Amino acid sequence: SAACGITSHAVVECRLSQLAALRERPAPAAAPSLPPRFLRQCDEHTVVALHAVLEAIASSPQPPRCDRHAVVAAPCQSGRITAARTLVQFRAGGGVTVSPHVVPQCSLHSLAGAVSVALGMHGPHIGVGGGPDALAEGLWTALTFVNHEAAAAGCDGAWVVFSEWDDEPAIDAAGAAQGDPLCRALALLLEPLATATPLMLNFHVPAAPGLQGRHVEPCAGLASFARAICICVAGSGALASWSVPCPWGGHFRVASRPLRLREAA
C-alpha cells in the first residue's frame, strides 16, 4: 500500500459552446496570471484543466510553490475534435492545410506541458492514460511519484489533472463537433502526508493467491470522483471516504484526515 495527502483541489466544467470565452478568461485573483493568449491554440481539455489548476491554487489556504511541483495529466480522449478536423482538411487540401499546432497541442503530454509552462513549474511533467482508465492510471502515476521520486527531483509534490467529455462529441463529415457536450476537469495537489493535508489518498491491493479469474471492476467515473472529493473536504459527515476500483486490481481510497493528524503534521 502507499499513501499521500491531497492539499488542494478544484473542478471546472465548461460546455463546448463556452470554450472560446474560457480561453480568454483571466485567472482568479489569488492565482498566477497566464501569459496573453496562452490558451489560444490549446485543446479543449487543456483549457478546462488549466483553469481547474488555477482554481485549486486560488482556493488553497497557503499558495503552493508552483516551481517545486511536478505535473501528471491524465486526459480521457483528448484532441479528437482537432484530429478529426485535421484529417478532413488534409484529405481535401493536402499537407498545407494541416496546422503546425496539432502535434504540440493534441498529444498525450500536451496538457501536462501546458500546465508546467504556464505556471513556471520546474518538476517533471508527463501525460498518462488517454483512455477510459485514465483516472486510475493518473492516480497511480502521481502517487508513485510523490512517494518515490519527488524528493530526488527536488519537488514538494505533484499536480494530477484529469479531464474528460461528459458525452463524447459526435463528429460530422466535415470534422465539426455536433451538439454542445460538457468538458470536465479535476485538479488535485498531492503532497507527502507529513504536510497538514485535509484529505488522504491511499492505494491498497487486497491479499490474494493470484489474479487468475479475478473479477475486474469498472473504474469509477471522473464526475463521481470529483463529487466525492468535494463532499469529503466539506466534512459534512455524509461521506468520510470513497473508493476508486482499479481495472488491474486494488483500490484507491480518498478519506478525510482527522483534525488531530493535521495538527500533528
N, C-alpha and C positions, 0 to 999 in steps of 0.2 A: 504494500500500500504506500501511498505518497499523499502529501497534503500541502496546501499553501493558503494564503489569505486573499480575499477579494477586497481591495481597498476602496475602489470606486467603480461605478457602473452607470450606463445610460442607454436608453433605447430611443431610436429615431425611426419614424415611419413616414413615407412620402409616396404619393401617387405619381405615376409616370407623367401625368399632365402638369405636376407641380415641380418636376425636377429642374426645369430651367430657372425657376425662382430660387430654389435651394442652392444652385450653383453660385448665385450671386449674393446669397445671404451672408452677412458678416458673422464672425464668431461671437459667442457670448462674451459679455464684458469681462468675466473672470478667466477667460481662456486666451491663449495666444492668438494673435490675428494671423490670417492667411495672406500670402503674397497676392497681389492683384491678379485676377483672372486665373488663379491657380487651378481651379476645378473646371475650366472651360472645356477641355478635351477629355476629361476623365469619364470612365464608365459609370453607369448609374449606381452600381454597387459602391464604388469608391466615394461618390458624392455623399451618399447617405451614411456610409460607415465613418468617414472622416468627421462628419458633423456629430455622430454619436460619440466619438472620442473627445471632441471639443466640449460637448455637453457633460461628459463624465469628468473632465478636468475642471470645468466651471463649478460642478456640484461637490467637488472634493473638499473636505474640511481644511486640508492643507494642500496647497498647489503642488502637484508632483513635479519632480525634476525630470523633464522630458529627455534631457540629454543623457540620462543614465538608465534609459529603458530600451528594451527590445520590442519588436512588433511581430506577432503571429497573426496572420489574416487567414480566415477560413471561409471564403465565399462559396455559395452554392449556385452553380450555373451562371456565373457572371460572364459578361462580354458577349452574350449570344445575340443581342439585338444588333450591335455593331457588326459582328461577324456575319450575320445573315445579310445585312445591307451591303457589306463589302463584297460578298460573293456575287450578289446580283449585279452590282456595279462592274465588277471585274468581267463577268460574262458578257455584259453589254458593251463595255468600252475598253477592256484590256487593263494592263497594269498601271497606266497613267491615272486611272480613276481611283486607285487604292491610296488611302490616306497613310502617311508615314506614322501617324499616331496609333494605328491599330495595334501593332505589336507591343509597344511600351504601355499602352493604356488598357489592353484587354487580356493580358496574360495572367496566369495564376498569381504571380508575385506582384502585380501592379498595385493592388490595394495596399499591401504592406509597405511597398516602396513609397507610395504617395503619403501615407501617414508619417513615415520616417522622415522624409524630406520636408514636409510641411511644418513639422514640429521640431526639427533640428535634433533628432534622436541619433545617438552615436552607437547604439547597440545593434546587434544583428536584426535583420528583417527577413521574413520568409512567408511564402504562401503555401498553404497545405489544403488538402481536401479537394474542393472544387465540385464535388458531387453530393448526393443525398446524405452521406455520412460525415459531412463537413463539421458538424457540431462536435461529435465525439473525437474526430481527428484533430480538430483545433484545440480542444481541451487537453488532450493527451500530449500534444507537442508543447503547449505552453507550460503545463505542469511539469513536464520533464525538464524544460529549460530552466525554470525557476529553481528547481531542486538540485540540478546537477551542473548547469552551465553558466548561470547568471554571474556568480562571483568571479569565475575565470574570465568572463567577458567584461568585467567592470560594470555590471548592471545591478540596479536595485530591484528590478522586477521586469515584467513584460506585459504589454498590452496584448490582449487577444480579442480579435474583432471578427464578428460573424455577420453575414448578410445573405439575404435570400429574397426572391419574389414570393409573395403570398400565393399567387397563382402564376404559373409560368406563362410569360407573354406568348400569345399566338402571333405568328409572323405571316404576312400575306406574300403574294408572289413578287411584290416589289421590294421585299425586305423590311417593310414597315410594321411596327408593333400595333396590334389591334387591341381595342378596349383601353382600360385605364388601371392596370394592375398596381398593387401596392408593393413597394420595396421596403424591407425592414432590416435594420442593423442593430446589433448589440455590441457594446464595447465594455470590456472588463479589464481592470488593472489588477494583475496578480503579483503579490509580493510574499516573501517568506512569512511564516506565522509569527516570527519574532516581533513583527510590527503590530500595531493596535488595529487590526482589520475587523470590520463588523461581521464579515462572513468568512466561512471556511469552505474550501473546495478540497475534497479528497477522492482518491481513486482506490477501489478495493476489488480484488479478484477473489471470489469465494474458493475455498479449498475444494478440489475435485480430483478424482483419479485421472481424469483425462478429458479431452474436449470432444471425443468421438460421440456422435449422436446428441450433442448439446443443442438445445433449442435456442435459436438466435432471436433475440428480442429486437424489434424495430427501434431505432434511435428516436428519441423524443424530438418534437419539432421546435424550431427556434422560438416561435411565438409562445409556446407553453413554458419553455425555459426562461424566457425574458420575464414573463408574468411571475413565475416562481421566485426569481431573484428579487423583484420589486417587493413581493409580499414578505419574504424573509427579512429584507432590510428594514421594512416598516415595523417589524416586531410586534405585530398586532396579536400574535398568539394563534392566529388562524392557521398558520403554516410555519413550522420551525425548521423543516428540512425538505429537500426534494431530490430525487434521484434521476440520473440520465443513464439508461442502459446503453452499453456499447455493443455493436454488432459482432465483435470478436470475443465477447465475454467480459464480465466485470461491470462495475457501475461507478459513475461519478456522482458524488453526493454533495449538495450545497446545503449548508446549515448555518443558522445564526450562532455567533460565538457569545457565550455568557459574558456579562459585563466584567466579572472578576478576572477573566482571562485577558480581556482587552486592557484592563488597567495594569495587570501584571506585565504586559508587553511594553 
